């Protein structure tokens, strides 16, 4: 099995430790590829919209983005990690997700994403871990992923892992180990089920693309939907890997 990890920071702190604990359930049986932000996606999306109008190959940062995206499309499990920065995901993670806006369902979602599984790991000092996870989950769900599990941890005033009480550390580690164990038992040869909410989103986007076809059938997004057969009877969840 293949796992790809998108780390929202290069810092090897608490989030890194939680991720390593989670991965320990897979290291003997999985091929793991990791990316660290911002190193592996150093630039902000400039909002030029070239990826929408001319295709993703027109992005100025395509060499970074296409490398990471290729790993995501080949992976059986995608893991996102981020500490909470001002109650949200890290700026580097947000910049990376912005770059993949063309993979949102209203544009050119990848068929492979409708069978993927994802895990989001966030932590914070006090409140914010859940809203940080929500930032990531929002984008990933619009890529077509239905199976998304979230792990959050609040460290309260103890910013350093070693300063936590033994009971607190054990409690957090037991929770993430339970999630890892459950996730490791999945049969990854079988794609994840596409949920009803995802299907509704897709059908609404299909109506949008049908409207676009009437006005601008030559648009990049519209041509993509036509080539996939999605304006006809084909659906991405029916021809998953």
C-alpha positions in Angstrom: 0.0 0.0 0.0 1.1 3.6 -0.6 0.7 6.4 1.9 1.5 10.1 1.2 1.9 12.6 4.0 1.4 16.3 3.6 3.0 18.0 6.6 1.8 21.6 7.2 5.1 22.6 8.9 8.7 21.6 8.7 9.0 21.8 12.5 9.5 18.4 14.3 7.3 19.2 17.2 4.1 17.8 18.8 2.3 17.4 15.4 5.2 15.6 14.0 5.3 13.2 17.0 1.6 12.5 16.7 2.1 11.7 13.0 5.0 9.4 13.7 2.9 7.6 16.3 0.1 7.1 13.7 2.5 5.9 11.0 4.1 3.3 13.3 1.1 1.0 12.5 2.0 1.1 8.8 5.8 1.3 8.5 6.4 -2.4 8.0 3.8 -2.8 5.3 3.5 0.6 3.5 5.5 2.7 1.1 5.4 6.2 2.7 6.2 9.4 0.9 6.3 12.6 2.8 6.2 16.3 1.8 7.0 19.2 4.1 5.5 22.6 3.7 6.6 25.2 2.8 9.8 23.5 1.5 7.9 21.3 -1.1 5.5 24.1 -2.0 7.3 27.3 -1.3 5.1 29.9 -3.2 1.7 31.3 -2.6 -1.0 30.9 -5.2 -1.0 34.3 -7.0 -4.7 34.0 -8.0 -3.8 34.3 -11.7 -6.5 31.7 -12.6 -4.3 30.2 -15.3 -5.0 26.7 -14.0 -8.8 27.3 -14.6 -8.5 29.0 -18.0 -5.5 27.3 -19.6 -5.0 24.1 -17.6 -2.9 23.1 -14.6 0.3 23.0 -16.8 0.1 26.8 -17.0 0.6 27.3 -13.3 3.9 29.0 -12.5 4.4 26.6 -9.6 3.5 23.5 -11.6 6.8 21.7 -11.0 6.1 21.7 -7.2 2.3 21.1 -7.4 2.4 18.3 -10.0 5.0 16.3 -8.1 2.9 16.3 -4.9 -0.4 15.7 -6.8 1.1 12.8 -8.6 1.9 11.2 -5.2 -1.6 11.9 -3.9 -3.2 10.3 -7.0 -1.2 7.2 -6.5 -1.7 6.9 -2.8 -4.1 4.6 -1.0 -4.1 6.8 2.1 -3.5 10.5 2.3 -2.5 12.0 5.6 -2.5 15.8 6.3 -0.9 17.2 9.5 -0.9 20.8 10.8 -0.6 22.6 14.1 -3.3 25.2 14.7 -2.0 28.7 13.8 -4.5 31.4 15.1 -7.2 28.7 15.2 -6.6 27.6 11.6 -4.4 25.4 9.5 -0.9 26.7 8.9 -0.4 29.3 6.1 1.8 26.8 4.2 -1.0 24.3 4.2 -3.5 26.9 3.1 -1.2 27.9 0.3 -0.8 24.3 -0.9 -4.6 23.8 -0.8 -5.1 27.0 -2.8 -2.8 25.7 -5.5 -5.1 22.7 -6.0 -8.3 24.7 -6.5 -8.6 23.4 -10.0 -9.2 19.9 -8.5 -12.4 21.1 -6.8 -15.6 19.5 -8.2 -16.8 22.6 -9.9 -13.7 22.5 -12.1 -11.6 19.3 -12.8 -11.8 16.8 -10.0 -9.7 13.7 -10.5 -11.6 10.4 -10.8 -9.1 8.7 -8.4 -10.0 11.0 -5.6 -13.5 9.6 -5.3 -12.1 6.3 -4.0 -9.4 7.8 -1.7 -9.2 7.7 2.1 -7.7 10.6 4.2 -6.7 11.2 7.8 -6.2 14.7 9.2 -4.1 15.2 12.3 -4.0 18.6 14.1 -3.1 19.9 17.5 -3.0 23.1 19.4 -2.4 24.9 22.6 -5.9 25.5 23.8 -8.7 25.9 21.2 -8.2 25.7 17.4 -7.4 22.1 16.5 -10.9 21.4 15.2 -11.1 24.5 13.1 -7.6 23.8 11.7 -8.8 20.3 10.7 -12.0 21.8 9.2 -9.9 24.0 6.9 -8.3 20.9 5.4 -11.3 18.7 5.4 -13.3 21.4 3.5 -10.9 21.3 0.6 -10.4 17.5 0.6 -14.1 16.8 0.5 -14.5 19.1 -2.5 -11.8 17.0 -4.2 -14.3 14.1 -4.1 -13.0 12.3 -1.0 -15.8 11.0 1.3 -13.7 8.9 3.8 -12.0 11.5 6.0 -11.1 10.8 9.6 -9.9 13.6 11.9 -7.7 13.4 15.0 -7.3 16.5 17.1 -5.4 17.1 20.4 -5.5 20.1 22.7 -2.4 20.5 24.9 -3.8 23.5 26.9 -1.0 25.5 28.6 1.7 22.8 28.1 3.3 23.8 24.8 6.0 21.2 25.0 5.1 17.5 24.8 7.5 16.5 27.6 5.8 19.0 29.9 2.5 17.1 29.7 1.6 14.9 32.6 2.1 11.2 32.0 -1.6 10.6 32.0 -2.2 13.3 29.4 0.5 11.9 27.1 -0.8 8.4 27.5 -4.4 9.5 26.8 -3.4 11.3 23.5 -1.2 8.4 22.4 -3.9 5.8 23.1 -6.4 7.7 21.0 -4.2 8.2 18.0 -3.0 4.5 18.2 -6.7 3.4 18.2 -7.3 5.4 15.0 -4.1 4.1 13.4 -5.1 0.5 14.3 -8.6 0.9 12.8 -7.2 2.6 9.7 -4.6 -0.1 9.2 -7.2 -2.8 9.1 -9.0 -1.4 6.1 -8.8 -3.4 2.8 -7.2 -0.8 0.6 -7.6 -3.0 -2.5 -11.2 -1.8 -2.4 -11.9 1.9 -3.0 -13.7 3.9 -0.4 -17.5 4.4 -0.8 -18.6 7.7 -2.2 -21.1 9.3 0.2 -24.4 10.9 -0.6 -23.2 14.4 0.2 -20.3 14.1 -2.2 -22.7 12.7 -4.9 -25.1 15.7 -4.4 -22.1 18.1 -4.7 -21.1 16.4 -7.9 -24.6 16.5 -9.5 -24.9 20.2 -8.7 -21.5 20.9 -10.3 -22.7 18.8 -13.3 -25.6 21.2 -13.7 -23.1 24.1 -13.6 -21.0 22.4 -16.3 -24.0 21.8 -18.5 -24.8 25.5 -18.3 -21.2 26.3 -19.2 -21.4 23.9 -22.2 -24.3 25.9 -23.6 -22.3 29.1 -23.5 -18.6 28.1 -23.7 -18.2 24.5 -24.7 -14.5 25.1 -25.5 -13.6 26.0 -21.9 -11.0 23.8 -20.2 -13.2 22.7 -17.4 -16.1 21.9 -19.8 -13.9 19.9 -22.2 -12.6 17.9 -19.2 -16.1 17.0 -18.1 -17.1 16.0 -21.6 -13.9 13.9 -22.0 -14.8 12.1 -18.7 -18.3 11.5 -19.9 -19.7 13.1 -16.9 -22.2 15.2 -18.8 -23.6 11.9 -20.0 -24.1 8.8 -17.9 -20.6 8.3 -16.5 -19.9 9.0 -12.8 -16.5 9.1 -11.2 -17.5 6.7 -8.4 -18.5 4.1 -10.9 -15.1 3.7 -12.6 -12.7 4.1 -9.7 -9.5 2.2 -9.6 
